[in-house]
Amino acid sequence: MSKVCAIFGGSRGIGVAVAQLLAQRGYFLAIIARNLDLAQTTAKSLGGDHLAFSCDVSKEDSIQTTFKEIEKSLGPVNYLVNAAGVNRDGLLLRTKTDDMISQLHTNLLGTMLTCKAAVKSMIQQQGGAIVNIGSIVGLKGNSGQSIYSASKAGLVGFSRSLAKEVAKKNIRVNVVAPGFIHTDMTAHLKEEQLKRAIPLGRFGEPQEVAKAVAFLLETPYVTGHVLVVDGGLQLLI
């Protein structure tokens, strides 16, 4: 089986770190983001024959078109990483419905749709692996993040159920649930205050999450698992 990996949300943060690590390990990468210019910047920085694609993960026709383009250019997708995500913090009573829909569409529905397209390709190849990027707040909840937490909690239930559905097709589905990681999504947080509550005493780096993603992509006897990468934060639940 070839090593063609589609990385949604591959133009920033954790997605870029995953792309860098997988490129070093010999994968052929499709770097996918809504902003094509950003995706191209990532793809070019990796060297080799990696390609960039633009896609709106909230629209099924856009996803289907993207998978057809990837297959035409790189070959069938047999690895998938879903790192695309949005977060609009705020108390529920102050959250606009449009912001709720946006988070659910990108973080949950978008992942469902990309997995649907990928599984179809993987069944034809008699195997594959999917890693969805969740969040520790999807497991423990957090004040001011009820919608984001719901989207990431839904991701866990979806991924575990899908893992059961496709196991006999030699397709594995797992989740990585990061805690506080140095990305643009956490840049506004008060790090000095928050890291005191983390047993390891620091925020994580995107590269550390990338190693967890690679482990789950490449370990053939692990499926339906949620791998928490949070410096021990879950110990405080």
C-alpha positions as CSV (number, residue, x, y, z in Angstrom):
1,M,0.0,0.0,0.0
2,S,1.3,3.4,-0.9
3,K,1.6,6.2,1.7
4,V,-0.6,9.0,0.4
5,C,-1.9,11.1,3.3
6,A,-4.4,13.8,3.2
7,I,-4.0,16.4,5.9
8,F,-7.0,18.7,6.4
9,G,-6.0,21.8,8.2
10,G,-2.4,21.3,7.1
11,S,-1.5,25.0,6.7
12,R,-1.0,25.9,10.3
13,G,-0.3,24.8,13.9
14,I,-0.6,21.1,14.5
15,G,-1.4,20.4,10.9
16,V,1.9,21.8,9.7
17,A,3.8,19.9,12.4
18,V,2.2,16.7,11.3
19,A,3.0,17.4,7.6
20,Q,6.7,18.1,8.5
21,L,7.0,14.8,10.4
22,L,5.2,12.7,7.8
23,A,7.2,14.2,5.0
24,Q,10.4,13.1,6.8
25,R,8.9,9.6,7.1
26,G,8.3,9.2,3.3
27,Y,4.6,10.0,3.0
28,F,3.2,11.7,-0.1
29,L,1.2,14.5,1.3
30,A,-1.9,16.4,0.2
31,I,-1.9,19.7,2.2
32,I,-5.5,20.9,2.4
33,A,-6.8,24.2,3.7
34,R,-9.5,26.7,2.9
35,N,-6.8,29.2,1.9
36,L,-4.9,27.7,-1.0
37,D,-2.0,30.1,-0.7
38,L,-1.3,29.0,2.9
39,A,-1.5,25.4,1.9
40,Q,0.9,25.9,-1.0
41,T,3.3,27.6,1.4
42,T,3.3,24.6,3.6
43,A,3.6,22.1,0.7
44,K,6.6,24.0,-0.8
45,S,8.4,24.2,2.5
46,L,8.4,20.4,2.7
47,G,10.2,19.9,-0.6
48,G,9.5,16.8,-2.7
49,D,6.3,16.2,-4.5
50,H,3.8,17.2,-1.9
51,L,0.8,19.1,-3.2
52,A,-1.6,21.7,-1.9
53,F,-5.4,21.8,-2.3
54,S,-8.2,24.2,-1.3
55,C,-11.3,22.8,0.3
56,D,-14.3,23.9,2.4
57,V,-14.8,21.0,4.8
58,S,-18.3,22.1,5.6
59,K,-19.4,21.3,2.0
60,E,-19.5,17.7,0.8
61,D,-19.2,18.5,-2.8
62,S,-16.0,20.4,-2.1
63,I,-14.6,17.4,-0.2
64,Q,-15.5,15.0,-3.0
65,T,-13.9,17.2,-5.6
66,T,-10.7,17.5,-3.5
67,F,-10.4,13.7,-3.1
68,K,-10.8,13.3,-6.8
69,E,-8.0,15.8,-7.4
70,I,-5.7,14.1,-4.9
71,E,-6.3,10.7,-6.4
72,K,-5.5,12.1,-9.9
73,S,-2.3,13.8,-8.7
74,L,-0.9,11.6,-6.0
75,G,-2.9,8.4,-6.0
76,P,-5.7,7.0,-3.7
77,V,-5.7,8.3,-0.2
78,N,-4.9,5.6,2.4
79,Y,-4.1,7.9,5.3
80,L,-6.1,10.8,6.6
81,V,-5.5,13.4,9.3
82,N,-8.2,15.8,10.3
83,A,-6.6,18.8,11.9
84,A,-8.9,21.5,10.7
85,G,-10.8,23.3,13.4
86,V,-12.2,26.6,14.7
87,N,-12.8,27.8,18.2
88,R,-14.9,30.8,19.2
89,D,-14.9,31.0,23.0
90,G,-17.8,32.5,24.8
91,L,-20.5,31.8,27.3
92,L,-23.5,30.0,25.7
93,L,-25.9,32.9,26.3
94,R,-23.6,35.2,24.4
95,T,-22.8,32.9,21.6
96,K,-24.5,33.6,18.2
97,T,-26.2,30.7,16.5
98,D,-24.0,31.3,13.4
99,D,-20.9,30.8,15.5
100,M,-22.4,27.6,16.9
101,I,-23.1,26.3,13.4
102,S,-19.6,27.3,12.2
103,Q,-17.8,25.3,14.9
104,L,-20.0,22.3,14.5
105,H,-19.7,22.3,10.7
106,T,-15.9,22.6,10.7
107,N,-15.0,20.5,13.8
108,L,-17.5,17.7,13.6
109,L,-19.5,17.6,10.3
110,G,-16.4,18.4,8.3
111,T,-14.6,15.5,9.9
112,M,-17.5,13.2,9.2
113,L,-17.5,14.1,5.6
114,T,-13.8,13.8,5.0
115,C,-13.9,10.4,6.8
116,K,-16.8,9.3,4.6
117,A,-14.8,10.1,1.4
118,A,-11.6,8.6,2.7
119,V,-13.2,5.3,3.9
120,K,-14.6,4.8,0.4
121,S,-11.1,5.0,-1.0
122,M,-9.6,2.9,1.7
123,I,-12.1,0.1,1.3
124,Q,-11.0,-0.2,-2.4
125,Q,-7.4,-0.4,-1.2
126,Q,-8.2,-3.0,1.5
127,G,-6.9,-0.8,4.3
128,G,-6.0,2.6,5.7
129,A,-5.7,4.7,8.8
130,I,-7.5,7.9,10.1
131,V,-6.5,10.2,12.9
132,N,-8.9,12.9,14.0
133,I,-7.6,15.8,16.1
134,G,-9.9,16.3,19.1
135,S,-9.2,18.2,22.3
136,I,-9.0,17.6,26.0
137,V,-12.0,19.9,26.5
138,G,-14.0,17.3,24.5
139,L,-13.3,14.9,27.4
140,K,-13.4,17.2,30.4
141,G,-15.4,20.3,29.3
142,N,-14.5,23.9,30.0
143,S,-16.4,27.0,30.9
144,G,-16.8,29.3,27.9
145,Q,-16.2,26.6,25.4
146,S,-19.5,24.6,25.5
147,I,-19.9,24.5,21.7
148,Y,-16.3,23.8,21.0
149,S,-16.3,21.1,23.7
150,A,-19.5,19.6,22.2
151,S,-18.0,19.4,18.7
152,K,-14.9,17.7,20.0
153,A,-16.8,15.3,22.3
154,G,-18.9,14.4,19.3
155,L,-15.7,13.7,17.4
156,V,-14.8,11.0,20.0
157,G,-18.1,9.2,19.7
158,F,-18.1,9.4,15.9
159,S,-14.5,8.1,15.7
160,R,-15.0,5.2,18.0
161,S,-18.2,4.2,16.2
162,L,-16.6,4.5,12.8
163,A,-13.7,2.4,14.1
164,K,-16.1,-0.4,14.8
165,E,-17.8,-0.1,11.4
166,V,-14.6,-0.3,9.3
167,A,-12.3,-2.6,11.4
168,K,-13.1,-5.6,9.3
169,K,-12.1,-3.6,6.2
170,N,-8.6,-3.2,7.8
171,I,-9.2,0.5,8.4
172,R,-8.3,2.0,11.7
173,V,-9.7,5.2,13.3
174,N,-8.2,7.0,16.3
175,V,-8.2,10.3,18.0
176,V,-5.5,12.5,19.4
177,A,-6.8,14.9,22.1
178,P,-4.3,17.7,22.8
179,G,-4.3,19.9,25.8
180,F,-2.7,23.4,25.8
181,I,-0.4,23.5,22.8
182,H,1.5,26.4,21.4
183,T,-0.6,27.4,18.3
184,D,-2.4,30.4,17.1
185,M,-5.6,29.1,18.8
186,T,-3.9,29.3,22.2
187,A,-1.9,32.5,21.6
188,H,-4.5,34.6,23.5
189,L,-4.3,32.5,26.7
190,K,-2.5,33.6,29.8
191,E,0.2,30.9,29.6
192,E,2.1,31.8,32.8
193,Q,-1.0,31.4,34.8
194,L,-2.4,28.3,33.1
195,K,0.8,26.3,33.0
196,R,0.9,26.2,36.8
197,A,-2.1,23.8,36.7
198,I,-0.4,21.5,34.2
199,P,1.5,18.7,36.0
200,L,4.4,18.9,33.5
201,G,4.5,22.7,34.0
202,R,4.4,23.9,30.4
203,F,2.4,24.1,27.2
204,G,3.0,21.4,24.6
205,E,4.5,21.9,21.2
206,P,2.8,21.0,17.9
207,Q,5.7,18.6,17.1
208,E,4.8,16.6,20.2
209,V,1.2,16.2,19.0
210,A,2.6,15.2,15.6
211,K,4.5,12.3,17.1
212,A,1.3,11.0,18.6
213,V,-0.5,11.3,15.3
214,A,2.3,9.4,13.5
215,F,2.2,6.7,16.2
216,L,-1.5,6.1,15.6
217,L,-1.1,6.1,11.8
218,E,1.7,3.5,11.9
219,T,0.7,1.2,14.7
220,P,-1.4,-1.6,13.2
221,Y,-3.1,-3.0,16.3
222,V,-4.6,0.2,17.7
223,T,-8.0,1.5,16.8
224,G,-10.9,3.3,18.5
225,H,-8.4,4.9,20.9
226,V,-8.2,8.4,22.2
227,L,-4.6,9.4,22.9
228,V,-4.4,12.4,25.2
229,V,-1.4,14.7,24.8
230,D,-1.8,17.3,27.6
231,G,1.1,17.2,29.9
232,G,-1.0,15.4,32.5
233,L,-3.9,17.8,32.6
234,Q,-6.4,15.0,32.5
235,L,-5.1,13.8,35.9
236,L,-6.8,16.8,37.4
237,I,-10.3,15.9,36.2
